[in-house]
């Protein structure tokens, strides 16, 4: 579709005190835009009347300028259609002058908090649609027709409703729909006005960290644990206290031994990220008691709790919190789709005003029309239907991966069973390196995340995280064959290293 009026050209500056005539100044500016590549061959220029009005000159001035550039072969006029950059310019444009590489410039002086945190940040994995990428919903199974129908309905509403600034606390119908969902599916009783809408769970972690953490404050953090939340706390200068995780979740006794007076504890009790354990009821109660004794807070990240593959879930921490210590954070990135960038948090009453003020002060908010569509999706029952269907699909995909882990891959891996979520974990047999496996698998088109990426301190075991939710059983079957080939390669490489160590002949490490 062609542009009706051409690009805006407010960057053209005219010096009315110059000896150069205005047509010459405008012509020089347009010539530079063309030769620099800012205007490409075939680009349409604004009409002379439009550009004259925007530059504050007579139309005759623009006509003279355009005619001169057309004579030079830089512009061409198409009768009844407009003025365009000549097609010949693409072949004749000089090559751009080489510029210094980004890293060659002098480093900028950062804020002290950012400078200190930068060395501790862990880059998040890129979410490429290839096995075994984690946190990848099944896009092909999303009910796009229903979503499109709801979207069209809301885009037809009054323009001030869909184009204006969103309510900083969130769209009221969505907050009400989330409150009903929490009551029915997660066992949490709450007033809808207590729910705050955020631009994804990561936005919630940033807001919570800004409101509660001062530099040096101790924060209990699951080890291994969620990378995004960890980066938010590191940026605020938190002193992370790594707390080990076992088959029953966070080991509260270990946390108390390391730091009793913690300011905040971050946990993923429904499905520990990444090991997959469910926090046992006795530890949930112990954690609540520890927070009460420390006058601390608990962030409960229920990031994929809807996808229980078997059995009944335990009550959420928020659902059994009687002391007002838990900030519950939820997201629609896994249950719907990541591009939505929509989440919510449910703080205790004593924190509600402070976090609401943070939203009003500097949170970008989520477009109202997006919130309205999700509200209808929940209220009309589509969300519940979708989640039930995805539970069946994800359970089938998990069974396909489990069969491979118990069969062809059992030689190299010890899988950790899971009952919830979108991924599973497998520990490697002694002598195998998860980092080397990740590199070998990447060369074959697979994404395998080493557990060590999630660790604040080493846990003493090599393992990998394998996502299954975004891939069909057939894709998983093919991918496990490729994964076995990668494992065989690093196993053979390890044997070669052992043998050459005896002879004193070294081999280079993996790139």
LINTAHU-V614798 format. One line per field, one symbol per residue. psi: psi as a letter, one per 40 degrees, with the letter a starting at -180 (. if undefined). A space follows every 10 residues. Layout:
psi->???
This chain:
psi->hihdeiihfe ehhhheeieh iddddddddd dddddeedhi heihiiiddd ddddefiidd dddddddddd deedihhhhe dahihidddd dehiiihhii ideeihiihi idddddddee ihhiihgigi ifhifhigde ehgddddddd ddddeeiidd deeihihdei hddddddddd dddddefhhi hdeehhhigi dddddddddd dehihehhhh hhhiihdddd dddddeeihh ghhihaeeah gdddddddhd fidihhigdd ghhedeihhi dddddddddd dddefaihhh hgdfedghdi ihiiiiddde heefehhhhi iedddcided fhaiigiide eddddddddd dehdihhddd ddddddddde eddddddddd dddddddddd dddddebded deihihiiei aeiiihiiih eihddddddd dddefihhhi dddehdiiee ihiihhiede hidddddddd dddddddddd dddddddddd ddeehiiiii .
